């Protein structure tokens, strides 16, 4: 089981997709990792939409080395391009998240559907970016339940 929040959510999705990286990627592995699933919390899951929305001040563009490298490196890092993974995946997203807007998670779920994969998308009303990882927030209880559902 992998889980992560925000940029860590991106990393969890990416780690679960290493077997579908381009053939020349040094991080590619031969088969899917032995995972029960991935629960990504407000992940930067689609670099194209994240770039358009300037998520986290252009974090996706910065991760890939700036605008000059964005298009060339995106196939190696963008979870929305690394589908289908064949691994059970759920995204948990707050509807009022101003850091990583719900449009990013929705775009990933749409990309997964186009690739023939069903990805769970749990959208939480009146929840922003950080309650997902705040142990005293109600949203965190939802996260725990989503993890438990995939873990068993």
DOVOTI-98111 format. One record per atom (N, C-alpha, C): x, y, z; residue in one letter. Coordinates in pm, whole numbers, plus 32768, in hexadecimal, padded with zeros to 4 digits. Layout:
<pts>
X:X	Y:Y	Z:Z	res:a $
...
</pts>
This chain:
<pts>
X:8054	Y:7F8B	Z:8000	res:x $
X:8000	Y:8000	Z:8000	res:x $
X:8059	Y:807C	Z:8000	res:x $
X:8039	Y:80D8	Z:7FA9	res:x $
X:807C	Y:815A	Z:7FA8	res:x $
X:8017	Y:81C7	Z:7FBF	res:x $
X:803F	Y:822C	Z:8008	res:x $
X:7FED	Y:82A2	Z:8017	res:x $
X:8049	Y:831B	Z:8021	res:x $
X:8014	Y:838C	Z:7FFC	res:x $
X:8060	Y:8408	Z:8004	res:x $
X:8004	Y:847E	Z:7FF0	res:x $
X:8030	Y:84F2	Z:801D	res:x $
X:7FE0	Y:856C	Z:8018	res:x $
X:8025	Y:85D3	Z:7FBF	res:x $
X:7FDA	Y:8611	Z:7F66	res:x $
X:800A	Y:867E	Z:7F11	res:x $
X:807C	Y:864B	Z:7EB7	res:x $
X:80F4	Y:8683	Z:7EC6	res:x $
X:8164	Y:8650	Z:7E77	res:x $
X:8181	Y:85BE	Z:7E9A	res:x $
X:8168	Y:8599	Z:7F17	res:x $
X:8178	Y:850C	Z:7F3F	res:x $
X:8110	Y:84B3	Z:7EFE	res:x $
X:8099	Y:84EB	Z:7EE3	res:x $
X:8032	Y:84A1	Z:7E99	res:x $
X:805F	Y:8488	Z:7E0A	res:x $
X:809F	Y:84ED	Z:7DD0	res:x $
X:80D8	Y:84DA	Z:7D4A	res:x $
X:813E	Y:8469	Z:7D4E	res:x $
X:8195	Y:846D	Z:7DB2	res:x $
X:81FE	Y:8407	Z:7DBB	res:x $
X:81C4	Y:837B	Z:7DCD	res:x $
X:815A	Y:836D	Z:7E1B	res:x $
X:811B	Y:82EB	Z:7E2E	res:x $
X:80E2	Y:82B8	Z:7DA9	res:x $
X:809E	Y:830F	Z:7D5E	res:x $
X:8069	Y:82E7	Z:7CDC	res:x $
X:80D9	Y:82C2	Z:7C7C	res:x $
X:8143	Y:8311	Z:7C7D	res:x $
X:81B4	Y:82F7	Z:7C23	res:x $
X:81F7	Y:8271	Z:7C46	res:x $
X:820E	Y:8259	Z:7CC7	res:x $
X:8250	Y:81DD	Z:7CF1	res:x $
X:81FF	Y:8163	Z:7CC8	res:x $
X:817B	Y:816F	Z:7CC9	res:x $
X:8125	Y:8100	Z:7CA2	res:x $
X:8121	Y:80ED	Z:7C0A	res:x $
X:8157	Y:814C	Z:7BC0	res:x $
X:8150	Y:8145	Z:7B2E	res:x $
X:81D8	Y:8130	Z:7AED	res:x $
X:823D	Y:810E	Z:7B39	res:x $
X:82C4	Y:8100	Z:7B00	res:x $
X:82CB	Y:8097	Z:7A92	res:x $
X:8274	Y:8035	Z:7A96	res:x $
X:8274	Y:7FCC	Z:7A2F	res:x $
X:823B	Y:7FFC	Z:79AA	res:x $
X:81FD	Y:8071	Z:79A7	res:x $
X:81C8	Y:80A8	Z:792A	res:x $
X:8214	Y:8125	Z:78FD	res:x $
X:8284	Y:8140	Z:793E	res:x $
X:82DA	Y:81AC	Z:7911	res:x $
X:830D	Y:818E	Z:7884	res:x $
X:8335	Y:81F4	Z:7838	res:x $
X:8370	Y:81DA	Z:77B5	res:x $
X:83E6	Y:8179	Z:77C1	res:x $
X:83FB	Y:812A	Z:7759	res:x $
X:845F	Y:80C1	Z:775B	res:x $
X:84EB	Y:80F3	Z:777A	res:x $
X:850A	Y:816E	Z:7758	res:x $
X:8590	Y:81A3	Z:7771	res:x $
X:85A0	Y:81E4	Z:77FA	res:x $
X:8539	Y:81DF	Z:784D	res:x $
X:8541	Y:821D	Z:78D2	res:x $
X:8599	Y:81C8	Z:792E	res:x $
X:85FB	Y:8206	Z:796F	res:x $
X:8651	Y:81B8	Z:79CA	res:x $
X:8609	Y:8184	Z:7A45	res:x $
X:8594	Y:81B9	Z:7A63	res:x $
X:8548	Y:8191	Z:7ADB	res:x $
X:84E0	Y:8125	Z:7ABB	res:x $
X:84D5	Y:80FF	Z:7A3D	res:x $
X:8471	Y:809C	Z:7A14	res:x $
X:848F	Y:8015	Z:7A53	res:x $
X:8427	Y:7FD0	Z:7A7A	res:x $
X:8434	Y:7F47	Z:7AAC	res:x $
X:83E6	Y:7EEB	Z:7A4F	res:x $
X:8405	Y:7E6B	Z:7A54	res:x $
X:83CB	Y:7E0C	Z:79F5	res:x $
X:8337	Y:7DEE	Z:7A0A	res:x $
X:8309	Y:7DF3	Z:7A84	res:x $
X:827E	Y:7DD3	Z:7A9F	res:x $
X:8244	Y:7E2D	Z:7B09	res:x $
X:81C2	Y:7E23	Z:7B1C	res:x $
X:8184	Y:7E78	Z:7B82	res:x $
X:81BA	Y:7E59	Z:7C0D	res:x $
X:81C3	Y:7EC0	Z:7C60	res:x $
X:81F3	Y:7EA8	Z:7CE8	res:x $
X:818C	Y:7E58	Z:7D36	res:x $
X:81B9	Y:7E0C	Z:7D99	res:x $
X:815D	Y:7DB9	Z:7DE8	res:x $
X:8110	Y:7E0F	Z:7E4E	res:x $
X:80AE	Y:7E59	Z:7E1C	res:x $
X:8060	Y:7EB3	Z:7E70	res:x $
X:7FCF	Y:7E89	Z:7E73	res:x $
X:7F8E	Y:7E9D	Z:7EE5	res:x $
X:7EFD	Y:7E8B	Z:7EEC	res:x $
X:7EB6	Y:7F04	Z:7EB2	res:x $
X:7EF7	Y:7F77	Z:7EB9	res:x $
X:7EB8	Y:7FEE	Z:7E82	res:x $
X:7F01	Y:806D	Z:7EA3	res:x $
X:7EC9	Y:80DA	Z:7E72	res:x $
X:7EFD	Y:8161	Z:7E89	res:x $
X:7E89	Y:81BA	Z:7EB4	res:x $
X:7E9F	Y:8205	Z:7F1D	res:x $
X:7E41	Y:826E	Z:7F46	res:x $
X:7E8F	Y:82F0	Z:7F40	res:x $
X:7E6D	Y:8343	Z:7EDF	res:x $
X:7EB2	Y:83C2	Z:7ECC	res:x $
X:7E59	Y:8433	Z:7EFD	res:x $
X:7E8F	Y:8486	Z:7F53	res:x $
X:7E44	Y:84F1	Z:7F94	res:x $
X:7E66	Y:8576	Z:7F52	res:x $
X:7E05	Y:85B4	Z:7F12	res:x $
X:7E1A	Y:8634	Z:7ECD	res:x $
X:7E9A	Y:8631	Z:7E7B	res:x $
X:7EAB	Y:85CB	Z:7E27	res:x $
X:7F2A	Y:85BD	Z:7DE1	res:x $
X:7F37	Y:861B	Z:7D69	res:x $
X:7FB2	Y:863B	Z:7D49	res:x $
X:7FCE	Y:867F	Z:7CCA	res:x $
X:7FD5	Y:860D	Z:7C64	res:x $
X:7F5F	Y:85E7	Z:7C34	res:x $
X:7F4F	Y:856A	Z:7BE8	res:x $
X:7F4A	Y:857E	Z:7B51	res:x $
X:7F3B	Y:85F8	Z:7B24	res:x $
X:7F38	Y:8615	Z:7A95	res:x $
X:7F85	Y:8696	Z:7A80	res:x $
X:7FFD	Y:8689	Z:7A48	res:x $
X:8056	Y:86FC	Z:7A3B	res:x $
X:8022	Y:8764	Z:79DA	res:x $
X:7FDA	Y:873A	Z:7973	res:x $
X:7FA9	Y:879D	Z:7913	res:x $
X:7F46	Y:87FD	Z:7954	res:x $
X:7EE3	Y:87C6	Z:799A	res:x $
X:7E80	Y:881C	Z:79DB	res:x $
X:7EC1	Y:8867	Z:7A50	res:x $
X:7F1D	Y:8827	Z:7A97	res:x $
X:7F64	Y:886B	Z:7B04	res:x $
X:7FB3	Y:88E2	Z:7ACF	res:x $
X:7FEE	Y:88D2	Z:7A5C	res:x $
X:8039	Y:893F	Z:7A1D	res:x $
X:7FDB	Y:89B0	Z:79F6	res:x $
X:7F6A	Y:8990	Z:79BA	res:x $
X:7F08	Y:89F5	Z:7992	res:x $
X:7ED3	Y:8A43	Z:7A08	res:x $
X:7EC2	Y:89FF	Z:7A7B	res:x $
X:7E8C	Y:8A3E	Z:7AF2	res:x $
X:7EF8	Y:8A79	Z:7B4E	res:x $
X:7F76	Y:8A6D	Z:7B24	res:x $
X:7FE7	Y:8A9E	Z:7B73	res:x $
X:7FE6	Y:8A66	Z:7C01	res:x $
X:7FC9	Y:89E4	Z:7C0C	res:x $
X:7FC4	Y:89A1	Z:7C8E	res:x $
X:804B	Y:89AD	Z:7CD4	res:x $
X:8045	Y:89D6	Z:7D50	res:x $
X:80BD	Y:89E3	Z:7DA5	res:x $
X:812A	Y:8A36	Z:7D60	res:x $
X:8100	Y:8AA0	Z:7D20	res:x $
X:8161	Y:8AF9	Z:7CDF	res:x $
X:81AC	Y:8ABA	Z:7C6C	res:x $
X:816C	Y:8A5A	Z:7C2A	res:x $
X:81AD	Y:8A18	Z:7BB8	res:x $
X:8207	Y:89A5	Z:7BE0	res:x $
X:81E2	Y:895E	Z:7C4A	res:x $
X:8235	Y:88F1	Z:7C7F	res:x $
X:8253	Y:8885	Z:7C17	res:x $
X:81F2	Y:8861	Z:7BC4	res:x $
X:820A	Y:87F9	Z:7B5F	res:x $
X:8275	Y:8826	Z:7AFC	res:x $
X:826B	Y:88A2	Z:7ACF	res:x $
X:82CD	Y:88D8	Z:7A72	res:x $
X:8357	Y:88DB	Z:7AB4	res:x $
X:835C	Y:8905	Z:7B32	res:x $
X:83DB	Y:890C	Z:7B7B	res:x $
X:8417	Y:8881	Z:7B8D	res:x $
X:83C4	Y:881E	Z:7BAD	res:x $
X:83F4	Y:8794	Z:7BBF	res:x $
X:8439	Y:8762	Z:7B41	res:x $
X:8405	Y:8789	Z:7ACF	res:x $
X:843B	Y:8758	Z:7A50	res:x $
X:84AB	Y:87AF	Z:7A19	res:x $
X:84D7	Y:8810	Z:7A66	res:x $
X:854A	Y:885F	Z:7A3D	res:x $
X:8528	Y:88DE	Z:79F2	res:x $
X:84AA	Y:890B	Z:79FB	res:x $
X:8482	Y:8987	Z:79BC	res:x $
X:8439	Y:8972	Z:7939	res:x $
X:840B	Y:89DF	Z:7902	res:x $
X:83BA	Y:89DA	Z:7888	res:x $
X:8402	Y:899A	Z:7813	res:x $
X:8485	Y:89AC	Z:780A	res:x $
X:84D2	Y:8977	Z:779A	res:x $
X:84CF	Y:88DE	Z:7794	res:x $
X:84BA	Y:889D	Z:7808	res:x $
X:84BD	Y:880A	Z:780E	res:x $
X:8434	Y:87CB	Z:7826	res:x $
X:83CF	Y:881E	Z:783D	res:x $
X:834C	Y:87EC	Z:7866	res:x $
X:8316	Y:8781	Z:7807	res:x $
X:830E	Y:879E	Z:7788	res:x $
X:82D3	Y:8740	Z:7728	res:x $
X:8325	Y:86C1	Z:7719	res:x $
X:83A9	Y:86CB	Z:7719	res:x $
X:8400	Y:8656	Z:7706	res:x $
X:8401	Y:85F9	Z:7780	res:x $
X:83F7	Y:8633	Z:77F7	res:x $
X:8403	Y:85E3	Z:7871	res:x $
X:837D	Y:85B5	Z:78A8	res:x $
X:8312	Y:85F3	Z:787C	res:x $
X:828E	Y:85D3	Z:78B1	res:x $
X:826A	Y:853F	Z:78A4	res:x $
X:8288	Y:84FC	Z:7834	res:x $
X:8265	Y:846D	Z:782A	res:x $
X:82A8	Y:8414	Z:7892	res:x $
X:830E	Y:8446	Z:78D5	res:x $
X:8357	Y:83F8	Z:7939	res:x $
X:8328	Y:8415	Z:79C7	res:x $
X:82D2	Y:8479	Z:79D7	res:x $
X:82B1	Y:84A4	Z:7A5F	res:x $
X:821D	Y:84BE	Z:7A78	res:x $
X:81CE	Y:84CF	Z:7A10	res:x $
X:8142	Y:84F7	Z:7A1F	res:x $
X:80E9	Y:847D	Z:7A30	res:x $
X:80AF	Y:8469	Z:7AA7	res:x $
X:8059	Y:83F5	Z:7ABD	res:x $
X:7FE7	Y:83E7	Z:7A58	res:x $
X:7FB2	Y:8456	Z:7A27	res:x $
X:7F43	Y:8450	Z:79C8	res:x $
X:7F6D	Y:8414	Z:7942	res:x $
X:7FEE	Y:8411	Z:7927	res:x $
X:8020	Y:83D3	Z:78AC	res:x $
X:804E	Y:8344	Z:78C3	res:x $
X:8053	Y:8319	Z:7940	res:x $
X:8087	Y:8294	Z:7961	res:x $
X:8015	Y:8237	Z:798B	res:x $
X:7FBA	Y:8225	Z:7931	res:x $
X:7F42	Y:81D5	Z:7949	res:x $
X:7F2B	Y:8175	Z:78D5	res:x $
X:7EEC	Y:8105	Z:78EB	res:x $
X:7EBA	Y:80D1	Z:796B	res:x $
X:7F2A	Y:808E	Z:79B9	res:x $
X:7F1C	Y:808E	Z:7A3C	res:x $
X:7F80	Y:804E	Z:7A91	res:x $
X:7F58	Y:7FC1	Z:7AB8	res:x $
X:7ED6	Y:7FA6	Z:7ABA	res:x $
X:7EA7	Y:7F25	Z:7AE9	res:x $
X:7EA6	Y:7F19	Z:7B80	res:x $
X:7EBB	Y:7F87	Z:7BC5	res:x $
X:7EC0	Y:7F88	Z:7C58	res:x $
X:7E49	Y:7FD9	Z:7C8C	res:x $
X:7E01	Y:7FA0	Z:7CEB	res:x $
X:7D8F	Y:7FE6	Z:7D26	res:x $
X:7DBC	Y:806E	Z:7D5A	res:x $
X:7D75	Y:80D5	Z:7D30	res:x $
X:7D9C	Y:815E	Z:7D53	res:x $
X:7D22	Y:81AF	Z:7D7A	res:x $
X:7D30	Y:81FB	Z:7DE6	res:x $
X:7CC9	Y:8257	Z:7E11	res:x $
X:7D0A	Y:82DE	Z:7E2B	res:x $
X:7CC8	Y:8347	Z:7DFD	res:x $
X:7CF2	Y:83CF	Z:7E1C	res:x $
X:7C8F	Y:8409	Z:7E80	res:x $
X:7CC2	Y:844F	Z:7EE4	res:x $
X:7C6E	Y:8495	Z:7F45	res:x $
X:7C8F	Y:8529	Z:7F37	res:x $
X:7C28	Y:8578	Z:7F21	res:x $
X:7C3C	Y:8604	Z:7EFF	res:x $
X:7BD4	Y:865B	Z:7F43	res:x $
X:7C00	Y:86CA	Z:7F7D	res:x $
X:7BA3	Y:872B	Z:7FB3	res:x $
X:7B6F	Y:8785	Z:7F44	res:x $
X:7AED	Y:879E	Z:7F46	res:x $
X:7AAF	Y:87F3	Z:7EE0	res:x $
X:7AD8	Y:8886	Z:7EEC	res:x $
X:7B02	Y:88B0	Z:7F63	res:x $
X:7B29	Y:893B	Z:7F75	res:x $
X:7BC0	Y:894A	Z:7F82	res:x $
X:7C09	Y:88EA	Z:7F4D	res:x $
X:7C9B	Y:88EE	Z:7F4E	res:x $
X:7CCA	Y:895B	Z:7EEE	res:x $
X:7D0E	Y:89BF	Z:7F21	res:x $
X:7D42	Y:8A2B	Z:7ECF	res:x $
X:7DD4	Y:8A13	Z:7EA8	res:x $
X:7E15	Y:89B2	Z:7EE7	res:x $
X:7EA0	Y:8994	Z:7ECA	res:x $
X:7EAA	Y:8938	Z:7E50	res:x $
X:7E62	Y:88C9	Z:7E53	res:x $
X:7E56	Y:886E	Z:7DE1	res:x $
X:7DC0	Y:885F	Z:7DC7	res:x $
X:7D8A	Y:88AC	Z:7D6A	res:x $
X:7CF9	Y:88AA	Z:7D51	res:x $
X:7CC6	Y:8820	Z:7D25	res:x $
X:7C47	Y:8808	Z:7D41	res:x $
X:7C0B	Y:8786	Z:7D20	res:x $
X:7C13	Y:8767	Z:7C8B	res:x $
X:7C1F	Y:87CC	Z:7C35	res:x $
X:7C2A	Y:87B5	Z:7BA5	res:x $
X:7CA1	Y:875D	Z:7B82	res:x $
X:7D0A	Y:8761	Z:7BD3	res:x $
X:7D81	Y:870F	Z:7BB9	res:x $
X:7D5F	Y:867B	Z:7BCF	res:x $
X:7D1E	Y:865B	Z:7C3D	res:x $
X:7CF6	Y:85D1	Z:7C5A	res:x $
X:7C90	Y:85A0	Z:7BF4	res:x $
X:7C31	Y:85F5	Z:7BD3	res:x $
X:7BCB	Y:85CF	Z:7B70	res:x $
X:7C0A	Y:85B1	Z:7AE8	res:x $
X:7C6C	Y:8600	Z:7AC2	res:x $
X:7CAF	Y:85EA	Z:7A43	res:x $
X:7CF9	Y:8564	Z:7A41	res:x $
X:7D39	Y:8541	Z:7AB1	res:x $
X:7D7C	Y:84BF	Z:7ABA	res:x $
X:7D16	Y:844D	Z:7AB0	res:x $
X:7CA8	Y:8459	Z:7AF8	res:x $
X:7C41	Y:83F1	Z:7AF2	res:x $
X:7C0A	Y:83E3	Z:7A63	res:x $
X:7BF9	Y:8452	Z:7A1F	res:x $
X:7BCB	Y:844D	Z:7993	res:x $
X:7C32	Y:8409	Z:7939	res:x $
X:7CB1	Y:8429	Z:794E	res:x $
X:7D1C	Y:83EB	Z:78FF	res:x $
X:7D1F	Y:8354	Z:7919	res:x $
X:7D0D	Y:832D	Z:7995	res:x $
X:7D0A	Y:829E	Z:79B7	res:x $
X:7C95	Y:825A	Z:796F	res:x $
X:7C21	Y:8298	Z:7970	res:x $
X:7BAC	Y:825E	Z:792D	res:x $
X:7BC6	Y:824F	Z:7898	res:x $
X:7C03	Y:82B2	Z:785B	res:x $
X:7C24	Y:82A9	Z:77CB	res:x $
X:7C86	Y:8237	Z:77B0	res:x $
X:7CDB	Y:8218	Z:7814	res:x $
X:7D3C	Y:81AB	Z:7806	res:x $
X:7CFF	Y:8124	Z:782D	res:x $
X:7C7F	Y:8123	Z:7851	res:x $
X:7C3C	Y:80A6	Z:7873	res:x $
X:7C4C	Y:807C	Z:7903	res:x $
X:7C6C	Y:80D9	Z:7959	res:x $
X:7C82	Y:80B9	Z:79E6	res:x $
X:7C20	Y:8109	Z:7A3C	res:x $
X:7BE9	Y:80C9	Z:7AA0	res:x $
X:7B90	Y:810C	Z:7AFE	res:x $
X:7BE2	Y:813C	Z:7B75	res:x $
X:7BDC	Y:81BC	Z:7B8F	res:x $
X:7C20	Y:81F7	Z:7C01	res:x $
X:7BB6	Y:8232	Z:7C5C	res:x $
X:7BBC	Y:8212	Z:7CDB	res:x $
X:7B5F	Y:824D	Z:7D3A	res:x $
X:7B80	Y:82DF	Z:7D51	res:x $
X:7B19	Y:8331	Z:7D5C	res:x $
X:7B2C	Y:83BF	Z:7D77	res:x $
X:7ACA	Y:83E8	Z:7DE4	res:x $
X:7AFE	Y:8402	Z:7E5A	res:x $
X:7AAD	Y:842C	Z:7ECB	res:x $
X:7ABF	Y:84C2	Z:7EDC	res:x $
X:7A55	Y:850D	Z:7EC3	res:x $
X:7A57	Y:859E	Z:7ECF	res:x $
X:7A11	Y:85C5	Z:7F51	res:x $
X:7A56	Y:8611	Z:7FA3	res:x $
X:7A22	Y:8637	Z:8027	res:x $
X:79F7	Y:86C9	Z:8027	res:x $
X:7978	Y:86DE	Z:8048	res:x $
X:793F	Y:8765	Z:804F	res:x $
X:7980	Y:87B6	Z:80BF	res:x $
X:7993	Y:8835	Z:80A5	res:x $
X:79C6	Y:8893	Z:810A	res:x $
X:7A4B	Y:8867	Z:8148	res:x $
X:7A9E	Y:8827	Z:80F8	res:x $
X:7B21	Y:87F9	Z:8126	res:x $
X:7B8C	Y:8836	Z:80CC	res:x $
X:7BF1	Y:8871	Z:810B	res:x $
X:7C61	Y:88AA	Z:80C2	res:x $
X:7CD3	Y:8847	Z:80B4	res:x $
X:7D4B	Y:887A	Z:80A8	res:x $
X:7DC0	Y:8827	Z:808B	res:x $
X:7DF5	Y:87DA	Z:8104	res:x $
X:7DF9	Y:881A	Z:8178	res:x $
X:7E3E	Y:87DD	Z:81E8	res:x $
X:7DEA	Y:8788	Z:8247	res:x $
X:7D67	Y:8797	Z:824D	res:x $
X:7D19	Y:873F	Z:82A5	res:x $
X:7D29	Y:86A9	Z:8284	res:x $
X:7D4E	Y:868A	Z:820B	res:x $
X:7D61	Y:85FE	Z:81E5	res:x $
X:7DCF	Y:85BB	Z:8237	res:x $
X:7E2C	Y:860A	Z:8269	res:x $
X:7E9B	Y:85D1	Z:82B6	res:x $
X:7E9D	Y:8602	Z:8347	res:x $
X:7E2F	Y:863E	Z:8372	res:x $
X:7E22	Y:866E	Z:83FD	res:x $
X:7DD8	Y:8604	Z:844E	res:x $
X:7E1D	Y:85C1	Z:84A9	res:x $
X:7DDF	Y:8552	Z:84F2	res:x $
X:7D5F	Y:8575	Z:853E	res:x $
X:7D49	Y:85F3	Z:8560	res:x $
X:7CD0	Y:8618	Z:85A9	res:x $
X:7C60	Y:8645	Z:854C	res:x $
X:7C79	Y:864D	Z:84CB	res:x $
X:7C12	Y:8678	Z:846B	res:x $
X:7BBD	Y:8601	Z:843F	res:x $
X:7B3E	Y:861A	Z:8429	res:x $
X:7AE3	Y:85B1	Z:83F7	res:x $
X:7B14	Y:8578	Z:8372	res:x $
X:7B50	Y:85CC	Z:8320	res:x $
X:7B80	Y:859F	Z:829D	res:x $
X:7BE8	Y:8531	Z:82AB	res:x $
X:7C38	Y:8539	Z:8313	res:x $
X:7C9F	Y:84D4	Z:8328	res:x $
X:7C62	Y:844B	Z:8344	res:x $
X:7BEF	Y:8448	Z:8385	res:x $
X:7BAA	Y:83C9	Z:839C	res:x $
X:7B80	Y:838A	Z:8319	res:x $
X:7B58	Y:83DC	Z:82BA	res:x $
X:7B35	Y:83A9	Z:8235	res:x $
X:7BB1	Y:836E	Z:81F2	res:x $
X:7C20	Y:83B2	Z:81FF	res:x $
X:7C9E	Y:8380	Z:81C6	res:x $
X:7CC0	Y:82F8	Z:8202	res:x $
X:7CB5	Y:82EB	Z:8284	res:x $
X:7CD2	Y:826D	Z:82C7	res:x $
X:7C79	Y:81FE	Z:8291	res:x $
X:7BF9	Y:821C	Z:827C	res:x $
X:7B9B	Y:81B9	Z:8246	res:x $
X:7BC1	Y:8190	Z:81B7	res:x $
X:7BE7	Y:81F0	Z:8166	res:x $
X:7C0F	Y:81D0	Z:80DC	res:x $
X:7C8B	Y:8177	Z:80DA	res:x $
X:7CE9	Y:8194	Z:8130	res:x $
X:7D62	Y:8141	Z:8139	res:x $
X:7D3C	Y:80B4	Z:8167	res:x $
X:7CE7	Y:80AB	Z:81CD	res:x $
X:7CBD	Y:8028	Z:8200	res:x $
X:7C76	Y:7FD6	Z:8195	res:x $
X:7C23	Y:8016	Z:8143	res:x $
X:7BDA	Y:7FCE	Z:80DC	res:x $
X:7C39	Y:7F90	Z:8075	res:x $
X:7CA1	Y:7FD8	Z:8050	res:x $
X:7CFF	Y:7FA1	Z:7FED	res:x $
X:7D64	Y:7F42	Z:802C	res:x $
X:7D81	Y:7F56	Z:80AD	res:x $
X:7DE7	Y:7F04	Z:80EE	res:x $
X:7DB9	Y:7E74	Z:8106	res:x $
X:7D37	Y:7E5F	Z:8111	res:x $
X:7D05	Y:7DD9	Z:812E	res:x $
X:7CCC	Y:7DA1	Z:80B4	res:x $
</pts>
